[in-house]
Amino acid sequence: MTVSDIKDLLEAEVLCGEEFLSNHVHTACGSDMMSDVLAYVKDQSVLLTGLCNPQAIRTAEMMDIVCVVFVRGKQPDEAIVELARERHITLLSTELRMFAACGILYEAGLRGGAKS
């Protein structure tokens, strides 16, 4: 699945990283707790979160996450967008709640990563 597929499935807005929409995503993680995200194997993943702060981007970078989707219509400030842009991480925002967004991606074939 590509980041573009995720954008379409979640009816998401691209906040930055349009040039990376063709990147492939192999797993997904939905969490507002970055410590939980750190428990997953690095594997070209997408992170769905309501946590709209720099820690989400820094965690994504550490875990080789290629895309962060902010749920519930969350909109990061420009400093967060710039941090993601510098790290080549696509940012999306969807009006969907976390449970619904994760369910849509799961139904489309995207699965979670294995614990490390």
mmCIF file of the C-alpha atoms, coordinates in Angstrom:
data_MODEL
# 
_entry.id   MODEL 
# 
loop_
_atom_site.group_PDB 
_atom_site.id 
_atom_site.type_symbol 
_atom_site.label_atom_id 
_atom_site.label_alt_id 
_atom_site.label_comp_id 
_atom_site.label_asym_id 
_atom_site.label_entity_id 
_atom_site.label_seq_id 
_atom_site.pdbx_PDB_ins_code 
_atom_site.Cartn_x 
_atom_site.Cartn_y 
_atom_site.Cartn_z 
_atom_site.occupancy 
_atom_site.B_iso_or_equiv 
_atom_site.pdbx_formal_charge 
_atom_site.auth_seq_id 
_atom_site.auth_comp_id 
_atom_site.auth_asym_id 
_atom_site.auth_atom_id 
_atom_site.pdbx_PDB_model_num 
ATOM 1   C CA . MET A 1 1   ? 0.000   0.000  0.000  1.00 0.00 ? 1   MET A CA 1 
ATOM 2   C CA . THR A 1 2   ? 1.253   3.511  -0.727 1.00 0.00 ? 2   THR A CA 1 
ATOM 3   C CA . VAL A 1 3   ? 0.905   6.709  1.256  1.00 0.00 ? 3   VAL A CA 1 
ATOM 4   C CA . SER A 1 4   ? -1.378  7.920  -1.539 1.00 0.00 ? 4   SER A CA 1 
ATOM 5   C CA . ASP A 1 5   ? -3.655  4.915  -0.949 1.00 0.00 ? 5   ASP A CA 1 
ATOM 6   C CA . ILE A 1 6   ? -3.822  5.810  2.743  1.00 0.00 ? 6   ILE A CA 1 
ATOM 7   C CA . LYS A 1 7   ? -4.634  9.422  1.903  1.00 0.00 ? 7   LYS A CA 1 
ATOM 8   C CA . ASP A 1 8   ? -7.499  8.297  -0.316 1.00 0.00 ? 8   ASP A CA 1 
ATOM 9   C CA . LEU A 1 9   ? -8.843  5.649  2.076  1.00 0.00 ? 9   LEU A CA 1 
ATOM 10  C CA . LEU A 1 10  ? -8.898  8.085  4.999  1.00 0.00 ? 10  LEU A CA 1 
ATOM 11  C CA . GLU A 1 11  ? -10.030 11.070 2.914  1.00 0.00 ? 11  GLU A CA 1 
ATOM 12  C CA . ALA A 1 12  ? -7.041  12.865 4.389  1.00 0.00 ? 12  ALA A CA 1 
ATOM 13  C CA . GLU A 1 13  ? -5.498  16.225 3.683  1.00 0.00 ? 13  GLU A CA 1 
ATOM 14  C CA . VAL A 1 14  ? -1.775  16.321 2.845  1.00 0.00 ? 14  VAL A CA 1 
ATOM 15  C CA . LEU A 1 15  ? -0.005  18.744 5.174  1.00 0.00 ? 15  LEU A CA 1 
ATOM 16  C CA . CYS A 1 16  ? 3.492   18.113 3.810  1.00 0.00 ? 16  CYS A CA 1 
ATOM 17  C CA . GLY A 1 17  ? 5.420   15.491 1.876  1.00 0.00 ? 17  GLY A CA 1 
ATOM 18  C CA . GLU A 1 18  ? 3.380   15.412 -1.330 1.00 0.00 ? 18  GLU A CA 1 
ATOM 19  C CA . GLU A 1 19  ? 6.520   14.259 -3.116 1.00 0.00 ? 19  GLU A CA 1 
ATOM 20  C CA . PHE A 1 20  ? 6.533   11.073 -1.003 1.00 0.00 ? 20  PHE A CA 1 
ATOM 21  C CA . LEU A 1 21  ? 2.962   9.905  -1.706 1.00 0.00 ? 21  LEU A CA 1 
ATOM 22  C CA . SER A 1 22  ? 4.313   6.994  -3.766 1.00 0.00 ? 22  SER A CA 1 
ATOM 23  C CA . ASN A 1 23  ? 6.286   5.614  -0.784 1.00 0.00 ? 23  ASN A CA 1 
ATOM 24  C CA . HIS A 1 24  ? 5.222   2.124  0.254  1.00 0.00 ? 24  HIS A CA 1 
ATOM 25  C CA . VAL A 1 25  ? 3.869   1.361  3.696  1.00 0.00 ? 25  VAL A CA 1 
ATOM 26  C CA . HIS A 1 26  ? 4.037   -2.181 5.078  1.00 0.00 ? 26  HIS A CA 1 
ATOM 27  C CA . THR A 1 27  ? 2.565   -1.825 8.590  1.00 0.00 ? 27  THR A CA 1 
ATOM 28  C CA . ALA A 1 28  ? 0.515   0.560  10.696 1.00 0.00 ? 28  ALA A CA 1 
ATOM 29  C CA . CYS A 1 29  ? 0.458   1.663  14.316 1.00 0.00 ? 29  CYS A CA 1 
ATOM 30  C CA . GLY A 1 30  ? -2.272  3.673  16.022 1.00 0.00 ? 30  GLY A CA 1 
ATOM 31  C CA . SER A 1 31  ? -1.290  5.262  19.334 1.00 0.00 ? 31  SER A CA 1 
ATOM 32  C CA . ASP A 1 32  ? -1.070  8.496  21.275 1.00 0.00 ? 32  ASP A CA 1 
ATOM 33  C CA . MET A 1 33  ? 1.639   6.997  23.493 1.00 0.00 ? 33  MET A CA 1 
ATOM 34  C CA . MET A 1 34  ? 5.005   7.257  21.784 1.00 0.00 ? 34  MET A CA 1 
ATOM 35  C CA . SER A 1 35  ? 6.445   4.627  24.157 1.00 0.00 ? 35  SER A CA 1 
ATOM 36  C CA . ASP A 1 36  ? 4.025   2.128  22.602 1.00 0.00 ? 36  ASP A CA 1 
ATOM 37  C CA . VAL A 1 37  ? 5.151   3.153  19.122 1.00 0.00 ? 37  VAL A CA 1 
ATOM 38  C CA . LEU A 1 38  ? 8.757   2.476  20.116 1.00 0.00 ? 38  LEU A CA 1 
ATOM 39  C CA . ALA A 1 39  ? 7.780   -1.168 20.828 1.00 0.00 ? 39  ALA A CA 1 
ATOM 40  C CA . TYR A 1 40  ? 7.264   -1.811 17.093 1.00 0.00 ? 40  TYR A CA 1 
ATOM 41  C CA . VAL A 1 41  ? 9.825   -3.024 14.586 1.00 0.00 ? 41  VAL A CA 1 
ATOM 42  C CA . LYS A 1 42  ? 11.190  -0.491 12.094 1.00 0.00 ? 42  LYS A CA 1 
ATOM 43  C CA . ASP A 1 43  ? 9.420   -1.259 8.836  1.00 0.00 ? 43  ASP A CA 1 
ATOM 44  C CA . GLN A 1 44  ? 8.236   1.567  6.585  1.00 0.00 ? 44  GLN A CA 1 
ATOM 45  C CA . SER A 1 45  ? 5.177   2.126  8.710  1.00 0.00 ? 45  SER A CA 1 
ATOM 46  C CA . VAL A 1 46  ? 2.394   4.676  9.093  1.00 0.00 ? 46  VAL A CA 1 
ATOM 47  C CA . LEU A 1 47  ? 1.581   6.152  12.498 1.00 0.00 ? 47  LEU A CA 1 
ATOM 48  C CA . LEU A 1 48  ? -1.961  7.226  13.306 1.00 0.00 ? 48  LEU A CA 1 
ATOM 49  C CA . THR A 1 49  ? -2.115  9.535  16.305 1.00 0.00 ? 49  THR A CA 1 
ATOM 50  C CA . GLY A 1 50  ? -3.965  12.348 17.978 1.00 0.00 ? 50  GLY A CA 1 
ATOM 51  C CA . LEU A 1 51  ? -0.737  13.540 19.569 1.00 0.00 ? 51  LEU A CA 1 
ATOM 52  C CA . CYS A 1 52  ? 0.041   16.748 17.774 1.00 0.00 ? 52  CYS A CA 1 
ATOM 53  C CA . ASN A 1 53  ? 3.509   17.639 19.030 1.00 0.00 ? 53  ASN A CA 1 
ATOM 54  C CA . PRO A 1 54  ? 7.172   17.330 17.986 1.00 0.00 ? 54  PRO A CA 1 
ATOM 55  C CA . GLN A 1 55  ? 7.596   14.022 19.861 1.00 0.00 ? 55  GLN A CA 1 
ATOM 56  C CA . ALA A 1 56  ? 5.343   12.313 17.293 1.00 0.00 ? 56  ALA A CA 1 
ATOM 57  C CA . ILE A 1 57  ? 7.671   13.413 14.487 1.00 0.00 ? 57  ILE A CA 1 
ATOM 58  C CA . ARG A 1 58  ? 10.843  12.545 16.394 1.00 0.00 ? 58  ARG A CA 1 
ATOM 59  C CA . THR A 1 59  ? 9.464   9.090  17.213 1.00 0.00 ? 59  THR A CA 1 
ATOM 60  C CA . ALA A 1 60  ? 8.477   8.606  13.579 1.00 0.00 ? 60  ALA A CA 1 
ATOM 61  C CA . GLU A 1 61  ? 12.000  9.460  12.495 1.00 0.00 ? 61  GLU A CA 1 
ATOM 62  C CA . MET A 1 62  ? 13.571  7.034  14.993 1.00 0.00 ? 62  MET A CA 1 
ATOM 63  C CA . MET A 1 63  ? 11.308  4.193  13.850 1.00 0.00 ? 63  MET A CA 1 
ATOM 64  C CA . ASP A 1 64  ? 11.604  4.780  10.088 1.00 0.00 ? 64  ASP A CA 1 
ATOM 65  C CA . ILE A 1 65  ? 7.924   5.727  9.891  1.00 0.00 ? 65  ILE A CA 1 
ATOM 66  C CA . VAL A 1 66  ? 7.266   7.281  6.496  1.00 0.00 ? 66  VAL A CA 1 
ATOM 67  C CA . CYS A 1 67  ? 3.892   8.863  7.236  1.00 0.00 ? 67  CYS A CA 1 
ATOM 68  C CA . VAL A 1 68  ? 2.092   10.316 10.261 1.00 0.00 ? 68  VAL A CA 1 
ATOM 69  C CA . VAL A 1 69  ? -1.678  10.681 10.135 1.00 0.00 ? 69  VAL A CA 1 
ATOM 70  C CA . PHE A 1 70  ? -3.252  13.045 12.636 1.00 0.00 ? 70  PHE A CA 1 
ATOM 71  C CA . VAL A 1 71  ? -6.757  11.832 13.481 1.00 0.00 ? 71  VAL A CA 1 
ATOM 72  C CA . ARG A 1 72  ? -9.837  13.778 14.628 1.00 0.00 ? 72  ARG A CA 1 
ATOM 73  C CA . GLY A 1 73  ? -8.947  16.667 12.321 1.00 0.00 ? 73  GLY A CA 1 
ATOM 74  C CA . LYS A 1 74  ? -5.880  17.630 14.335 1.00 0.00 ? 74  LYS A CA 1 
ATOM 75  C CA . GLN A 1 75  ? -3.713  20.260 12.657 1.00 0.00 ? 75  GLN A CA 1 
ATOM 76  C CA . PRO A 1 76  ? -0.077  20.590 13.752 1.00 0.00 ? 76  PRO A CA 1 
ATOM 77  C CA . ASP A 1 77  ? 1.520   23.997 13.995 1.00 0.00 ? 77  ASP A CA 1 
ATOM 78  C CA . GLU A 1 78  ? 4.036   25.145 11.386 1.00 0.00 ? 78  GLU A CA 1 
ATOM 79  C CA . ALA A 1 79  ? 7.051   24.133 13.518 1.00 0.00 ? 79  ALA A CA 1 
ATOM 80  C CA . ILE A 1 80  ? 5.845   20.505 13.546 1.00 0.00 ? 80  ILE A CA 1 
ATOM 81  C CA . VAL A 1 81  ? 5.148   20.574 9.808  1.00 0.00 ? 81  VAL A CA 1 
ATOM 82  C CA . GLU A 1 82  ? 8.624   21.978 9.163  1.00 0.00 ? 82  GLU A CA 1 
ATOM 83  C CA . LEU A 1 83  ? 10.218  19.297 11.360 1.00 0.00 ? 83  LEU A CA 1 
ATOM 84  C CA . ALA A 1 84  ? 8.431   16.589 9.347  1.00 0.00 ? 84  ALA A CA 1 
ATOM 85  C CA . ARG A 1 85  ? 9.409   18.265 6.075  1.00 0.00 ? 85  ARG A CA 1 
ATOM 86  C CA . GLU A 1 86  ? 13.086  18.304 7.122  1.00 0.00 ? 86  GLU A CA 1 
ATOM 87  C CA . ARG A 1 87  ? 12.875  14.592 7.987  1.00 0.00 ? 87  ARG A CA 1 
ATOM 88  C CA . HIS A 1 88  ? 11.074  13.639 4.747  1.00 0.00 ? 88  HIS A CA 1 
ATOM 89  C CA . ILE A 1 89  ? 7.990   12.402 6.613  1.00 0.00 ? 89  ILE A CA 1 
ATOM 90  C CA . THR A 1 90  ? 4.592   12.838 5.003  1.00 0.00 ? 90  THR A CA 1 
ATOM 91  C CA . LEU A 1 91  ? 1.963   14.391 7.270  1.00 0.00 ? 91  LEU A CA 1 
ATOM 92  C CA . LEU A 1 92  ? -1.733  13.771 6.731  1.00 0.00 ? 92  LEU A CA 1 
ATOM 93  C CA . SER A 1 93  ? -4.799  14.893 8.659  1.00 0.00 ? 93  SER A CA 1 
ATOM 94  C CA . THR A 1 94  ? -8.140  13.085 8.658  1.00 0.00 ? 94  THR A CA 1 
ATOM 95  C CA . GLU A 1 95  ? -11.423 13.930 10.319 1.00 0.00 ? 95  GLU A CA 1 
ATOM 96  C CA . LEU A 1 96  ? -11.842 10.261 11.244 1.00 0.00 ? 96  LEU A CA 1 
ATOM 97  C CA . ARG A 1 97  ? -11.386 9.049  14.801 1.00 0.00 ? 97  ARG A CA 1 
ATOM 98  C CA . MET A 1 98  ? -8.499  6.704  15.566 1.00 0.00 ? 98  MET A CA 1 
ATOM 99  C CA . PHE A 1 99  ? -10.632 3.539  15.780 1.00 0.00 ? 99  PHE A CA 1 
ATOM 100 C CA . ALA A 1 100 ? -12.376 4.173  12.463 1.00 0.00 ? 100 ALA A CA 1 
ATOM 101 C CA . ALA A 1 101 ? -9.158  5.142  10.653 1.00 0.00 ? 101 ALA A CA 1 
ATOM 102 C CA . CYS A 1 102 ? -7.316  2.049  11.897 1.00 0.00 ? 102 CYS A CA 1 
ATOM 103 C CA . GLY A 1 103 ? -10.293 -0.135 10.943 1.00 0.00 ? 103 GLY A CA 1 
ATOM 104 C CA . ILE A 1 104 ? -10.392 1.238  7.412  1.00 0.00 ? 104 ILE A CA 1 
ATOM 105 C CA . LEU A 1 105 ? -6.689  0.562  6.900  1.00 0.00 ? 105 LEU A CA 1 
ATOM 106 C CA . TYR A 1 106 ? -6.965  -2.910 8.427  1.00 0.00 ? 106 TYR A CA 1 
ATOM 107 C CA . GLU A 1 107 ? -9.902  -3.737 6.187  1.00 0.00 ? 107 GLU A CA 1 
ATOM 108 C CA . ALA A 1 108 ? -7.839  -2.577 3.183  1.00 0.00 ? 108 ALA A CA 1 
ATOM 109 C CA . GLY A 1 109 ? -5.103  -5.092 4.103  1.00 0.00 ? 109 GLY A CA 1 
ATOM 110 C CA . LEU A 1 110 ? -2.652  -3.073 6.215  1.00 0.00 ? 110 LEU A CA 1 
ATOM 111 C CA . ARG A 1 111 ? -1.597  -4.869 9.395  1.00 0.00 ? 111 ARG A CA 1 
ATOM 112 C CA . GLY A 1 112 ? 0.341   -3.991 12.538 1.00 0.00 ? 112 GLY A CA 1 
ATOM 113 C CA . GLY A 1 113 ? 4.025   -4.668 13.009 1.00 0.00 ? 113 GLY A CA 1 
ATOM 114 C CA . ALA A 1 114 ? 5.516   -7.327 15.237 1.00 0.00 ? 114 ALA A CA 1 
ATOM 115 C CA . LYS A 1 115 ? 6.780   -6.407 18.689 1.00 0.00 ? 115 LYS A CA 1 
ATOM 116 C CA . SER A 1 116 ? 10.531  -6.158 18.965 1.00 0.00 ? 116 SER A CA 1 
# 
